[in-house]
Amino acid sequence: MKMIALMAVMAIVTYIIRALPITLFRKEIKSKWLKSFLYYIPYAVLGAMTFPAIFFSTGSVFSASLGLVGAMLMAFFDKGLMAAAVTSVVIAFVSVFFV
């Protein structure tokens, strides 16, 4: 019974979070600052959730950092997402054996 109550509370909270902006912002948002802020929020949240997980993805922060640097270099040179992911995984995997 407790689990059902928890699920109901989570469903209600999730619904309120999603429905509240629709009810509050009925008119078009004219502020350029607010539009820009709302545009970049998903990227900021994704980065805030992903970035700390990178450093704890391996047993060593050093090998994870090397993998991150490899992915950043691939992104800097405009390689694809798959190339960046594979490069970072290979660098982190190989560096674990040398650290």
Residue, then its C-alpha position, 0 to 999 in steps of 0.5 A: m500500500k505504501m508503494i502505491a501511495l508513493m507512486a501516486v505522489m510521484a505521478i501528481v508531482t510530475y503532472i504538476i511540474r509539466a502542467l504548471p508552465i502550460t497554465l501560467f504562460r498562456k501568452e507568448i513569451k516576449s522577453k529575449w532573456l527568458k526565451s534564451f534561458l528556457y532554451y538552454i535549460p535542458y542542455a545545462v541540466l543534462g550537463a550537470m547530470t552527466f559531467p560528475a558521472i564521467f569521473f566515477s565511471t571507472g575505478s580511477v578518476f585519472s583514466a576517466s579524465l583521460g577519456l573525457v579529454g579524448a572525447m573533447l578532442m574528438a568534438f573539437f575536431d568535429k568528429g561524430l558522436m560515435a567517434a567521440a564515444v568510442t575514443s573515450v571508451v578506448i582511452a579510458f579502458v587502456s589507461v586503466f591498465f597503465v595507472 
